[in-house]
Amino acid sequence: MRQIGEIRKTLKDHKESLKDEYGLTEIGLFGSYLKGTQKESSDIDILVGFRRAVGLIAFVRLKNRLTELLGVRADLVMKKALKPKIGKRILDEVVYL
């Protein structure tokens, strides 16, 4: 199981290329990996913002790319799509890279 330090380093190392390729404005981590409560079956929760509207295919490609890079299934959440109640919790917790 990967540790949060490795995940953060990998994302930081690829941050600029991900921003260029997918039009990201921000990448942040939240959830069990960030809290250190992950299990073997846990995915990594990643909050992203985009410069422009993004279609489903591009979104899925980014999710798959992050899963491949990290070696852990990525659960990708668009900042713009956050619902008020859960969104507040995520925004209070998220650590941006």
C-alpha positions in Angstrom: 0.0 0.0 0.0 1.4 3.4 -1.0 1.9 6.1 1.6 0.7 9.7 1.4 4.3 11.0 1.1 4.9 8.9 -2.1 1.5 9.9 -3.5 2.2 13.6 -2.9 5.7 13.4 -4.5 4.4 11.6 -7.5 1.6 14.2 -8.0 4.0 17.1 -7.5 6.4 15.5 -10.0 3.7 15.3 -12.6 1.7 18.4 -11.7 2.8 20.6 -14.5 2.3 18.0 -17.2 -1.1 17.1 -15.9 -2.1 20.8 -15.8 -0.9 21.3 -19.4 -2.4 18.0 -20.8 -5.8 18.2 -19.0 -6.3 21.9 -18.4 -6.2 21.6 -14.6 -6.0 24.7 -12.4 -5.6 22.9 -9.1 -5.0 19.4 -7.7 -5.8 18.6 -4.1 -5.9 15.5 -1.8 -8.5 14.6 0.8 -10.0 11.5 2.4 -8.6 8.5 4.0 -5.1 8.6 2.5 -4.6 12.2 3.7 -5.9 11.3 7.2 -3.8 8.1 7.3 -6.8 5.9 7.8 -6.7 4.1 4.4 -7.2 0.4 4.0 -5.8 -1.9 1.3 -9.1 -1.4 -0.6 -9.1 2.4 -0.3 -8.9 4.7 -3.3 -7.2 8.0 -3.3 -9.5 11.0 -3.2 -8.4 13.8 -5.5 -10.1 17.2 -6.0 -9.4 18.9 -9.3 -10.3 22.3 -10.9 -10.3 22.9 -14.6 -9.6 25.9 -16.8 -12.5 25.1 -19.1 -15.4 22.7 -19.3 -14.3 19.1 -19.5 -16.2 16.2 -21.1 -16.8 12.8 -19.7 -14.2 11.1 -21.9 -11.4 13.6 -20.8 -12.5 13.3 -17.2 -12.2 9.5 -17.3 -8.9 9.7 -19.1 -7.5 11.9 -16.3 -8.9 9.5 -13.7 -7.2 6.6 -15.4 -4.0 8.5 -15.8 -3.9 9.3 -12.1 -4.7 5.7 -11.2 -1.8 4.6 -13.4 0.6 7.1 -12.0 -0.2 6.5 -8.4 -0.7 2.7 -8.5 -3.9 3.3 -6.4 -7.4 3.7 -7.8 -8.1 7.4 -8.1 -11.5 8.8 -7.1 -11.6 12.1 -8.9 -13.9 14.9 -7.8 -14.5 18.2 -9.7 -14.4 21.2 -7.4 -17.1 22.8 -9.5 -19.4 19.9 -9.0 -19.3 19.7 -5.1 -22.6 19.7 -3.4 -22.9 22.2 -0.5 -22.9 19.8 2.5 -20.2 17.4 1.4 -18.4 20.1 -0.4 -17.8 22.1 2.7 -16.3 19.1 4.5 -14.0 18.4 1.5 -12.9 22.0 1.1 -12.1 22.2 4.9 -10.0 19.1 4.5 -8.3 19.3 1.1 -4.6 19.9 0.8 -3.6 21.4 -2.5 -0.4 20.5 -4.2 
